[in-house]
Amino acid sequence: MDFGKLDSVDHVDFSLQPDPPQNGTVLSVLPRNSKKSIYIGATGYNMRPWVGHWYPPGTKEKDFLRAYGLQFNTIEHNTTHYRIPDEATVARWYEETPDDFRFCPKIPQTISHARDLGLSGGQTALFCSVISGLQEKLGCCFLQLPPYFNTQHLNVLGRFLDVFPREIPLAVEVRHESFFQPAMASEDYFQLLGDHHAATVITDVSGRRDVCHMRLTTGKVLVRFVGNALHPSDYQRIEEWAARIASWMDEGLQEVYFFTHEPDNMLAPELARYCFDTFSGIMPGVSMRGPLPVAGQQGTLF
């Protein structure tokens, strides 16, 4: 992911922002005795270099999703950003993944990058109809709004959320700086998500610390963690995330989808494994799993 990427991160302050006070209100109404789950995944499974390291030796491309599902229990599914799949494809995704697997498909860019968010066409209804074929394996769709979409367009987002099917879980990612300013419009944005039971996407990336906003609006959250080729700060950041997520879950948060981004996706399993080891160490009662290198391998490509 090139958004927010820096050539050097040696002097970046990666400290997470303090919790906004509104998080307490959101979490206070959630049942504390409900099941807690952390889903850890990457951003794609068509990774031939993983064969023999994270996929069994000799794994064929047609079996990559099956191999991926044995290692991860969620995916930031970018395929749907570029086209709406057909029903047969969605059925295959469902059949080739384990029972605990959850897909997080992106809303197609024909919707997310349209000036009216697709309100004048039938693409949203079609996408929701097809993607509902994932059934209980549909974790959370997410709407990645373009960089030019600012707080002046909130009315458009509001109309989109009004018609988006409530039964389809949704999270929203914004990137324009106006959403992270101490202004009424930015607060209106988070309130809008909460009113429509839509979650936030928090992106932890070196060059745009404002998008790591730490704001919650529902009992679930999507975190897009952009690492820097396993720079030492990657591990330090994961440890801070573990503490924050543990605190949120103690207060009532129910689901976290945590996606590890690394350059070219190559080292994502390494970081995902570190996430699992760290998260499970301080949250032993939370449901999660993480990747393991195949027998006889150390799990690194280098």
GUVOTI-960400 format. One record per residue (C-alpha): x, y, z; residue in one letter. Coordinates in steps of 0.001 Angstrom, whole numbers, padded with zeros to 6 digits, always signed. Example, Ala and Ser with C-alpha at 12.3 -4.5 7.8 and 13.67 -1.06 7.14 Angstrom:
BEGIN
+012300-004500+007800a
+013670-001060+007140s
END
This chain:
BEGIN
+000000+000000+000000m
+001590+003296-001119d
-000758+005574+000842f
+001204+007237+003656g
+004437+005455+002799k
+007771+007049+003759l
+011266+006233+002536d
+012540+006168+006127s
+010642+005638+009389v
+013575+006028+011751d
+012245+009281+013202h
+008491+008667+013083v
+006564+008847+016343d
+004346+005773+016084f
+002686+006262+019464s
-001025+005593+019348l
-003304+008500+020133q
-005167+008425+023459p
-008664+007043+023305d
-011208+009701+022337p
-013734+010190+025166p
-016552+009121+022839q
-015176+005566+022844n
-016329+005149+026411g
-019912+005915+025422t
-019791+003458+022519v
-018292+000645+024588l
-020450+001206+027669s
-023603-000113+025966v
-021993-003336+024699l
-022421-006616+026618p
-019159-007422+028366r
-019842-011159+028553n
-020231-011613+024787s
-017786-013665+022720k
-014586-011791+021835k
-012797-012467+018570s
-009711-011145+016819i
-009354-012048+013164y
-005817-011728+011819i
-005150-011671+008088g
-003313-010264+005112a
-004417-008523+001941t
-004242-011318-000621g
-003618-015018-001012y
-002214-015337-004552n
+001350-015365-003252m
+003529-017877-005059r
+006611-017019-002905p
+004698-018307+000141w
+004742-021843-001303v
+007146-023914+000760g
+007220-021298+003536h
+003620-020636+004556w
+001878-022858+002007y
+002829-026544+001736p
+005482-027362-000876p
+003941-027942-004274g
+000727-026000-003575t
-000937-025135-006893k
-002381-021708-007598e
-005907-023107-007673k
-005406-024219-004065d
-003954-020963-002726f
-007179-019860-001037l
-007497-023207+000757r
-003875-022928+001918a
-004418-019331+002996y
-007524-020253+005005g
-005550-022790+006999l
-003101-020073+008020q
-005304-016998+008434f
-008936-016587+009436n
-009688-013370+007568t
-008661-011456+004477i
-008811-007864+003337e
-010382-008895+000057h
-009222-006412-002577n
-010536-008445-005510t
-014010-007014-005047t
-012664-003463-005250h
-012107-003954-008977y
-015144-006011-009939r
-018284-007530-008528i
-017825-011314-008412p
-020435-013687-009733d
-022413-015973-007455e
-020391-019051-008429a
-017148-017347-007396t
-018573-016329-004030v
-019847-019868-003482a
-016361-021198-004215r
-014807-018765-001711w
-017261-020005+000888y
-016595-023680+000213e
-012794-023360+000178e
-012404-021730+003590t
-012771-023065+007152p
-015810-022476+009332d
-014112-019750+011358d
-012968-017778+008299f
-014302-014254+007706r
-014062-012265+004467f
-013773-008471+004555c
-014467-007470+000944p
-013963-003940-000312k
-016917-002141-001818i
-016282-001922-005599p
-014594+001269-006755q
-017456+001844-009200t
-019385+002673-006019i
-016765+004016-003595s
-015163+006352-006139h
-018353+007574-007801a
-019286+011154-006934r
-022688+009974-005685d
-021361+006712-004178l
-023354+004783-006729g
-026709+006113-005567l
-027894+006669-009121s
-027265+003080-010219g
-027886-000481-009146g
-024317-001513-008356q
-024705-001416-004576t
-027775-003630-004562a
-026087-006063-006940l
-022905-006219-004864f
-024805-006772-001615c
-026952-009467-003184s
-023939-011378-004473v
-021681-010931-001439i
-024420-012115+000925s
-023629-015560-000477g
-020722-015623+001974l
-023354-016063+004696q
-021799-016259+008172e
-018324-015955+006640k
-019001-012330+005714l
-017052-010507+008384g
-017371-006864+007386c
-017486-005106+004030c
-015582-001896+003915f
-016003+001284+002005l
-012655+002912+001188q
-013457+006479+000219l
-011110+008328-002166p
-008649+010981-000909p
-010742+013875-002257y
-013870+012808-000339f
-014051+015332+002501n
-016464+016396+005231t
-018380+018575+002765q
-019586+015315+001189h
-021100+013941+004382l
-024612+014308+002999n
-023720+011911+000190v
-022308+009389+002650l
-025424+009772+004758g
-027674+008944+001825r
-025503+005944+000989f
-025709+004625+004536l
-029473+005162+004548d
-029924+002704+001683v
-027099+000277+002445f
-028639-002966+003800p
-028391-003011+007584r
-027877-006785+007567e
-024588-006387+005653i
-021845-005418+008172p
-019972-002325+006999l
-016891-000313+007980a
-015774+002977+006431v
-012288+004338+005756e
-011691+008029+005064v
-008412+009695+004162r
-009071+013407+003693h
-007507+015572+006403e
-010812+017308+007142s
-012098+014194+008918f
-009377+014407+011536f
-009622+018075+012505q
-011182+019166+015825p
-014305+020474+014135a
-018015+019775+014300m
-017997+018255+010813a
-015532+015555+011774s
-017594+014685+014847e
-020677+014539+012631d
-018896+011910+010540y
-018266+009546+013431f
-021763+010135+014761q
-023148+009286+011331l
-021321+005953+011339l
-022547+005132+014816g
-026136+005988+013962d
-025992+003531+011042h
-024123+000820+012989h
-021110+001176+010673a
-017640+000543+012080a
-014507+002592+011586t
-011378+001584+009714v
-008214+002667+011530i
-005107+002802+009339t
-001742+002746+011092d
+000737+004018+008496v
+003982+005951+008879s
+003292+009031+006761g
-000254+009862+007886r
-000539+009544+011635r
-003894+011324+011641d
-005673+008378+009997v
-004671+006270+013008c
-007511+008029+014807h
-008475+005361+017401m
-012177+006220+017185r
-014752+003446+017688l
-018392+003629+016604t
-019639+000039+017092t
-018634-003214+018759g
-016202-004007+015965k
-013284-002274+014283v
-011016-002870+011275l
-007317-002079+011680v
-005055-001811+008644r
-001510-002034+009981f
+001110-000964+007447v
+004509-002301+008387g
+007904-001346+007048n
+009604-004621+006032a
+009806-005791+009666l
+011581-002674+010850h
+012022-002868+014656p
+009217-000341+015017s
+006788-002842+013461d
+007130-005086+016502y
+006965-002210+018987q
+003792-000943+017346r
+002172-004379+017526i
+002873-004524+021241e
+001172-001165+021760e
-001789-002327+019669w
-002085-005455+021801a
-002434-003360+024944a
-004991-001045+023360r
-007125-003858+021950i
-007030-005680+025283a
-008300-002521+026976s
-011091-002112+024425w
-012159-005722+024814m
-012197-005416+028586d
-014624-002532+028085e
-016901-004418+025676g
-015432-004431+022148l
-016462-007660+020439q
-014603-008062+017130e
-011320-006845+015688v
-010188-007441+012112y
-006452-006834+012038f
-004749-006796+008623f
-000976-006851+008271t
+000370-004952+005273h
+004008-005320+004304e
+005769-004240+001077p
+004496-006458-001760d
+002679-008542+000894n
+005769-010720+001166m
+006370-010505+004913l
+002742-010206+005992a
+002676-013746+007485p
+005754-012994+009586e
+004067-009978+011091l
+000738-011768+011449a
+002440-014502+013438r
+003946-011903+015736y
+000482-010376+016146c
-000969-013715+017177f
+001808-014467+019638d
+001553-011003+021186t
-002240-010726+021244f
-002813-014227+022612s
-000217-013644+025306g
-002235-010864+026943i
-005738-011904+025806m
-005781-015671+026383p
-009578-015862+026470g
-010093-014199+023093v
-010745-016361+020029s
-008002-015986+017405m
-005452-017924+015382r
-002328-017092+013424g
-000123-018583+010731p
+002549-021209+011286l
+005436-021953+008914p
+005101-025294+007132v
+007066-028193+008562a
+010819-027702+008395g
+010628-024001+007493q
+011482-020946+009559q
+008770-018825+007990g
+010986-016202+006423t
+011564-015622+002735l
+014996-014068+003265f
END
